[in-house]
Amino acid sequence: MKLHLLPLPALAIAAVIAAPAQAQDGTSQEVIVVSAQRANQTEVIAGGTLGVLGAKDALDVPFVVRTFDESLILNQQPLTLGEVLENDPSIRTTYAFGNAAEQFVIRGFPLYGDDIGMNGLYGISPRQLIAPELYSGVQVLNGANAFLNGAAPGGTGIGGNVSLQLKRAGDSPLTRVTASYLSDSHFGGSADIARRFGENDQFGVRVNGAYRSGDVAVNDEFRRTIVGGVSFDWTTDNLRVTLDGAYQRYEVNHLRPQVVIGNGAIPEVPEADLNYGPSFARTELQDIFGLARIEYDVADNAMLYVSGGALDGNEEGTYAGITITDADTGAGTIGPSIIPARINNEAVEAGLRVKLGEAVTHEINFGGNINWQQFRTAFDFRAGYDTNLYDPVDAPISPVSTFASGDLWTIPSSIRDRSSLAHLVPTLSVSGTIASC
């Protein structure tokens, strides 16, 4: 029996064909021809864009790096970034104590939402929940990474980082409308349109957005998501310009919070759909962000680049964490709080990349980046009340304040931070051909 693998175009349908063949000695042999797609429709790419090293294959760098591309996001229909990252066995996703923010753990080390990169810049992605529809790729890098994009502003990401890549118009026109259905009353839809214009298709536009609304699997937990983005790109022989803008809004009502263990003992797990949070728990997250990038080839082997981005975020929430005080009975307490926040971030990156040699190449990347972050917040912790993990008590939020800071309406308190990085990165590589007989 002989097995032949024949490459086919990317959209070929996998097939197995069996047919008799004549061997040199005159006997009959069965030939099996196996054909398959060259590009999987749900693809995980072994590689990504690694900051100062540029776009690299995973085999060329001393890291474990993979990218979950937009076909996986389209087929899986995830509600948040955390559902995309659940495809990676090295990542665990958790919620914050009282609100809907996702926190990730990579190889045992935390990664806050504030420290997720976007197109190589920190501080531009929404910090609490991220809708996946806007992105062509979600890149995960395991291992030390601070020298690639600079240290994460929040100080996390020691075990690895996550970087988002915004969508671009491809070579072929795209018009896609998708409907979604989740649980018994959560419906939604999305649209994705891309075109290229010009004599040489040098100008590209991609517009995409999504809307989802309704109850989810947790009893009485309501979620609504509105997201939209537009991308422009201009490409000539020696100039590439991209401009992106996006809007995202999340609403979560009657949020089921994370359970905190108060006495060290772990209680039995309640029913999966039981909502032990109070009905007043809610959060509204609204983010507007944009990025621009220019790349100019000053020579065949040298490129100047500059990019910048900004984020304006608005968070409103009435939160309620639950702390278990008796693991046997499930008794615990609800701790309400009102915490608004405003986020204003900017980031800039610039540099020069030069490549010398052929068989032995020497690539030099010289540049730097600066990140500015402003976080304004106030808080008002209210008197708590008793509840039970298995038989929850739903009570209104208390008017009694136990600990407060700032004005909930003007939010004067702020934290300003600036981080910067300068880099000079030389890279040597050897290319060649391995002959086979």
C-alpha positions in Angstrom: 0.0 0.0 0.0 1.3 3.5 -0.9 0.2 6.7 0.7 0.4 10.0 -1.2 -0.2 13.4 0.3 -1.2 15.9 -2.3 -1.3 19.7 -1.4 -4.5 21.4 -2.6 -5.7 25.0 -2.5 -6.7 26.5 0.8 -10.5 25.9 0.3 -10.2 22.3 -0.9 -12.4 19.7 0.7 -10.6 16.8 2.5 -11.1 13.5 0.8 -9.8 9.9 0.8 -9.5 8.2 -2.6 -8.7 4.5 -2.9 -7.7 3.0 -6.3 -5.7 0.0 -7.5 -2.3 0.6 -9.0 0.2 -1.7 -10.8 3.5 -2.4 -9.1 6.8 -2.9 -11.0 6.5 -6.7 -10.5 3.1 -6.8 -12.0 1.1 -7.3 -8.8 -1.7 -5.0 -7.9 -1.3 -2.5 -5.1 -3.8 -0.2 -3.5 -3.0 3.5 -3.6 -4.6 5.8 -1.1 -4.6 9.5 -1.9 -5.3 11.8 1.1 -6.0 15.5 0.4 -6.8 18.1 3.1 -7.1 21.8 3.6 -3.9 23.7 3.5 -5.3 26.3 6.0 -7.6 25.0 8.7 -10.7 27.0 9.1 -10.2 27.0 12.9 -6.6 27.8 13.0 -4.0 28.2 15.8 -0.9 29.8 14.3 2.5 28.8 15.8 4.0 32.3 15.9 3.1 36.0 16.2 4.4 39.5 16.5 7.0 39.7 19.2 7.6 43.4 19.9 11.2 44.4 19.2 11.8 41.1 17.4 9.0 41.7 14.9 6.9 38.9 13.4 8.5 35.5 14.1 7.7 31.9 13.7 7.5 30.0 17.0 10.4 27.7 15.9 12.7 30.8 15.6 12.3 32.1 19.1 13.0 30.6 22.6 9.3 30.9 23.7 6.1 29.1 23.4 4.0 31.5 21.3 0.7 30.8 19.5 -2.0 32.9 18.0 -5.7 32.0 18.0 -6.9 33.6 14.7 -10.3 35.1 13.8 -11.6 31.9 12.3 -11.5 30.3 15.8 -13.3 33.3 17.2 -15.9 33.1 14.5 -16.6 29.4 15.0 -16.5 29.4 18.8 -18.6 32.5 19.2 -17.0 33.5 22.6 -18.6 36.2 24.7 -15.4 37.5 26.3 -11.6 37.2 25.8 -11.5 34.7 28.6 -13.5 32.2 26.6 -10.9 32.4 23.7 -8.0 31.9 26.1 -9.6 28.8 27.6 -8.3 27.1 24.4 -4.8 27.5 25.9 -4.0 24.9 28.5 -1.5 27.2 30.2 -4.1 29.8 31.1 -6.8 29.9 33.7 -9.5 32.6 33.8 -11.0 34.0 37.0 -13.3 36.9 37.9 -12.5 39.7 40.3 -14.0 39.7 43.8 -17.1 41.8 43.2 -17.2 42.9 39.6 -17.2 41.3 36.1 -13.5 41.9 35.4 -11.6 38.9 34.0 -8.2 38.1 35.4 -5.9 35.6 33.8 -3.3 33.3 35.3 -0.5 32.2 32.9 1.7 29.4 34.3 0.7 30.4 37.8 1.4 34.1 37.5 -1.5 36.7 37.2 -2.1 38.9 34.2 -4.5 41.8 34.8 -6.7 43.2 32.1 -4.7 46.4 32.3 -1.6 44.6 31.1 -3.0 43.1 27.8 -1.3 44.5 24.7 -2.9 45.7 21.5 -0.9 46.0 18.3 2.2 46.1 20.4 1.1 48.9 22.8 0.0 48.7 26.4 -2.9 50.6 27.9 -5.0 50.7 24.8 -7.2 47.7 25.3 -10.3 47.8 27.6 -9.3 46.7 31.1 -12.2 44.8 32.5 -14.0 42.8 29.8 -12.9 42.5 26.1 -15.2 41.5 23.3 -13.3 39.2 20.8 -15.2 40.2 17.6 -12.8 43.1 16.8 -9.6 41.1 16.6 -8.0 39.0 13.9 -5.8 37.3 16.4 -5.3 36.7 20.1 -1.6 36.0 20.7 -0.4 34.1 23.8 3.3 34.1 24.7 4.6 31.9 27.6 7.7 33.0 29.4 9.6 36.1 30.2 8.6 38.9 27.9 9.3 42.3 29.4 12.2 43.0 27.0 9.9 42.5 24.0 7.3 45.3 24.6 8.6 46.7 27.9 7.4 45.9 31.4 3.6 45.8 31.7 2.3 49.0 33.4 0.4 47.0 36.0 3.4 44.9 37.0 1.9 41.6 36.0 2.5 39.2 33.1 5.6 37.6 34.6 4.5 34.1 33.3 3.5 35.4 29.9 1.5 37.9 28.1 -1.5 38.3 25.8 -1.6 40.6 22.8 -4.5 41.5 20.5 -4.3 42.2 16.8 -7.0 44.3 15.2 -8.7 43.2 12.0 -7.5 44.4 8.5 -9.0 44.2 5.1 -7.6 41.1 3.3 -6.9 40.5 -0.4 -10.4 39.2 -1.1 -13.7 41.1 -0.5 -15.6 40.0 2.7 -19.3 40.4 3.6 -20.3 38.3 6.6 -23.5 38.5 8.7 -23.7 36.1 11.7 -26.5 35.4 14.1 -25.9 33.9 17.6 -28.0 32.2 20.2 -27.0 31.3 23.8 -28.9 29.7 26.7 -32.7 30.3 26.6 -32.9 34.0 26.0 -29.6 35.5 24.9 -29.5 36.5 21.2 -27.1 38.5 19.1 -25.6 39.1 15.7 -22.5 40.5 14.1 -21.5 42.0 10.7 -18.0 42.1 9.1 -17.4 43.9 5.8 -14.0 44.4 4.1 -13.0 45.9 0.8 -9.9 47.1 -1.0 -9.9 50.0 -3.4 -7.5 51.7 -5.8 -5.7 50.7 -9.0 -3.4 48.3 -7.1 -5.8 47.7 -4.1 -3.6 50.0 -2.1 -6.4 51.3 0.1 -8.3 48.9 2.5 -11.4 49.4 4.7 -12.8 46.9 7.2 -15.9 47.6 9.3 -17.2 45.1 11.9 -19.5 45.1 14.9 -21.6 42.9 17.1 -24.6 43.1 19.4 -25.6 40.6 22.1 -28.3 40.8 24.8 -30.2 38.6 27.2 -29.9 36.3 30.1 -27.1 33.8 30.2 -26.7 30.3 31.8 -26.6 31.8 35.4 -30.1 32.4 36.7 -31.3 36.0 36.2 -27.8 37.2 35.1 -28.3 39.6 32.2 -25.6 40.7 29.8 -25.6 43.1 26.9 -22.6 43.8 24.6 -22.3 46.5 21.9 -19.0 46.6 19.9 -18.0 48.3 16.7 -14.7 49.0 14.9 -13.4 50.4 11.7 -9.9 50.0 10.2 -8.2 51.8 7.3 -4.9 50.9 5.7 -2.9 52.4 2.9 -0.1 50.5 1.3 2.4 51.6 -1.4 5.8 50.3 -2.5 7.6 51.9 0.5 4.9 53.2 2.8 2.3 51.5 5.0 -0.3 53.5 7.1 -3.0 52.0 9.3 -5.7 53.8 11.4 -8.1 52.0 13.7 -11.0 53.1 15.9 -13.3 51.1 18.1 -16.1 51.4 20.6 -17.1 48.8 23.2 -19.9 48.7 25.8 -20.7 46.0 28.3 -23.6 45.8 30.7 -24.0 43.1 33.3 -27.0 43.1 35.7 -27.5 40.7 38.7 -23.9 39.6 38.4 -23.0 36.4 40.2 -19.7 37.3 41.9 -16.6 35.2 42.8 -16.8 33.3 46.1 -14.2 34.3 48.8 -13.4 31.7 51.5 -13.4 33.4 54.9 -12.4 30.6 57.3 -10.0 28.5 55.2 -12.5 25.6 54.7 -13.9 25.0 51.2 -17.7 24.6 50.9 -19.4 22.2 48.6 -20.0 23.6 45.1 -23.6 24.9 44.6 -25.7 24.3 41.6 -24.0 25.5 38.4 -26.9 27.9 37.5 -27.5 29.2 41.0 -27.1 33.0 41.3 -26.0 33.8 44.8 -25.4 37.4 44.1 -27.9 40.2 44.9 -30.1 41.7 42.2 -28.6 45.2 42.7 -25.2 44.1 41.6 -24.5 45.6 38.2 -21.7 47.0 36.1 -21.5 49.2 33.0 -18.2 49.4 31.0 -17.7 51.8 28.1 -14.5 52.2 26.2 -13.4 54.2 23.1 -10.0 53.5 21.7 -7.9 54.1 18.6 -4.5 53.4 17.1 -2.4 54.6 14.2 0.8 53.3 12.7 3.2 54.4 9.9 6.0 52.3 8.4 8.3 53.8 5.9 11.1 51.9 4.0 14.0 54.3 3.8 16.0 51.6 2.0 15.5 48.0 0.8 16.8 46.8 4.2 15.8 49.6 6.6 12.4 50.7 7.9 11.3 53.5 10.1 8.1 53.0 12.2 6.0 55.0 14.6 2.7 54.1 16.2 0.5 55.6 18.9 -2.8 54.9 20.6 -5.3 56.2 23.2 -8.0 54.8 25.4 -10.9 56.6 27.1 -12.7 54.4 29.6 -15.8 54.9 31.8 -16.8 52.4 34.5 -19.9 52.5 36.6 -20.8 49.7 39.0 -22.6 48.6 42.1 -20.8 45.6 43.3 -21.4 42.9 45.9 -18.8 40.2 46.8 -19.8 37.2 48.9 -17.5 35.9 51.7 -18.2 32.4 53.2 -18.0 32.3 57.0 -19.2 28.7 57.5 -18.2 26.1 54.9 -20.6 23.4 56.3 -23.8 25.5 56.1 -22.8 27.9 53.4 -23.4 30.9 55.6 -21.7 34.1 54.5 -22.0 37.8 54.1 -22.6 40.2 51.1 -20.4 43.2 51.0 -21.8 46.0 48.7 -19.8 48.8 47.2 -20.2 51.6 44.7 -17.1 52.2 42.7 -17.0 54.4 39.5 -13.8 54.9 37.5 -12.4 56.9 34.6 -9.4 55.8 32.6 -7.4 57.9 30.1 -4.3 56.2 28.6 -1.9 57.1 25.8 1.0 55.2 24.3 3.7 56.0 21.6 6.3 53.8 20.0 9.0 54.6 17.4 12.1 53.0 16.0 14.3 51.9 13.2 14.7 48.4 12.0 17.7 47.5 9.8 18.6 44.1 8.2 22.0 43.3 6.9 23.5 40.2 5.2 21.9 37.3 3.3 23.1 33.8 4.4 24.0 35.2 7.8 21.6 38.0 8.6 22.1 40.7 11.2 18.9 42.5 12.2 19.1 45.6 14.4 16.1 47.3 16.0 16.6 50.6 17.7 13.7 52.5 19.3 11.6 53.0 22.4 8.1 53.6 23.7 6.3 55.7 26.3 3.1 54.9 28.1 1.0 57.4 30.0 -1.9 56.2 32.3 -4.4 58.1 34.4 -6.8 56.3 36.6 -9.5 58.3 38.6 -11.8 56.6 41.0 -13.9 57.0 44.2 -15.6 54.4 46.3 -18.3 53.9 48.9 -18.5 50.7 50.8 -21.9 50.0 52.3 -23.1 48.0 55.3 -23.3 44.3 54.5 -25.9 41.6 55.3 -26.1 37.9 55.9 -26.8 35.4 53.2 -26.2 31.7 52.3 -24.4 30.2 49.4 -27.0 27.6 48.8 -30.1 29.6 49.8 -29.2 33.2 48.9 -30.9 36.2 50.4 -31.7 39.0 48.0 -31.8 42.3 49.9 -31.6 46.0 48.7 -28.3 47.8 49.0 -27.9 49.5 52.4 -27.9 53.3 52.5 -25.4 53.1 55.4 -21.8 53.9 54.3 -19.0 52.2 56.3 -16.0 53.5 54.3 -15.9 56.0 51.5 -13.4 58.1 49.6 -13.9 60.8 47.0 -17.0 62.1 45.4 -18.9 59.4 43.4 -20.1 62.1 40.9 -17.0 64.2 40.2 -14.4 61.4 40.9 -11.5 63.7 41.8 -9.0 61.1 43.1 -6.5 60.1 40.4 -3.4 58.0 39.9 -0.9 59.2 37.2 1.8 56.9 35.9 4.3 57.0 33.1 6.6 54.2 31.9 9.2 54.2 29.2 11.5 51.8 27.4 14.5 52.3 25.1 15.9 49.3 23.3 18.7 48.3 21.0 18.2 44.7 19.9 20.7 42.9 17.6 19.6 39.6 16.2 21.7 37.1 14.2 20.2 34.3 12.1 21.6 31.8 9.7 19.5 30.6 6.8 20.3 27.6 4.5 18.9 24.6 2.7 18.8 21.1 4.0 19.2 18.6 1.1 17.4 15.3 1.2 17.8 12.1 -0.8 
